[in-house]
Amino acid sequence: MKVLVLGATGFIGGHIARAAIEAGWQVSGLRRTAGTTGHLQGVRLQWIQGNLEDPESLEKAMQGMDLVFHAAAYYPRRRDRSSVATHIERGVRQTTNVLTSARSAGISRLVYTSTLTTIGRPPQGAGRLANEDDFYQPGSQAKSAYTEAKFAMEQAVIDAAQDGLPAVILNPTAVFGPGDVHLTLSSLLIAVARGWAIAWLPAVINVIDVRDVAQAHIQAARLGKPGERYILGGYNFSLKEALDLAAGIAGVKPPRVKIPLWLVDDLIRIDDLLPFVNLSGNHLRGIRNWQGYDTTKARTELGLMPRPFNETVKEALIWLRANGHLP
């Protein structure tokens, strides 16, 4: 099996590449910048130069490949103050480039890494956790470039699958673990371990280990149904429970102050009025939509078996210390 990983220099993509190698597959990784390896230093794989904005490089990279993992989807950065419409256009353009190249190369399976924000809330009164049947409603977070772009990109993949492209969509929840080279969520663990996380928000999150996410990608390539979404999640916690657990492992005091949601709303309004301030991140804008998730589908169809979160936190902290992010 010849496999191409888009985003192999990243957190999730790098772990997908490792898992694919362990599965005995012949793995290549796409990278924009020569010499970058993410957390794959010393791992034997073939590196290919390419860019999601360059369809020719994508088609060339996919030639002869059986399977493509797309873990390099466009990510609107909080400091890029382009309009939401511009972010959506960029994301959909890059996604379309990947889909078109996959069709041209005759790829037998495309596994697309989406996100938790494209999962909407269950119908009112449903009495259940959110699952794959719940879709984000476009425009309900109109000022969140991240949420709007991610939904549009995922929809492009779903449309392509309905058009015959063998694409499977995976929706990881909050991903932690070793190898977070861009400190995407590990910045939270760093703050906890340094004793800076003195406050908490009344919110619910679902957490999962990056290595379990990667293994689920391998299973999705083997067993996933084209056109289907699978929520890759581990454990539902209140945010305070998760922070307390991390603080206990780090040997520091847990957060002690509750921040009301109305204060977060005020910070977001200030952020909108003063774009140079950057007080609110992508996910903070959707905090009222943070929720728990039902991961039965991925557990049943992909064999997802999340490891304990305390193990994830311990090994993430070890990696952060070994890589100079913590003393």
Secondary structure by P-SEA (a helix, b strand, c coil): cbbbbcccccaaaaaaaaaaaaaccbbbbbbccccccccccccbbbbbbbbcccaaaaaaaacccccccccccccccccccccaaaaaaaaaaaaaaaaaaaaaacccbbbbbbccccccccccccccccccccccccccccccaaaaaaaaaaaaaaaaaaaccbbbbbbbcccccccccccccaaaaaaaaaccccccccbbbbbbbaaaaaaaaaaaaccccccbbbbbccccccaaaaaaaaaaaaccccccccccaaaaaaaaaaaaacccccccccccccccccccccccccccccccccccaaaaaaaaaaaaaaacccc
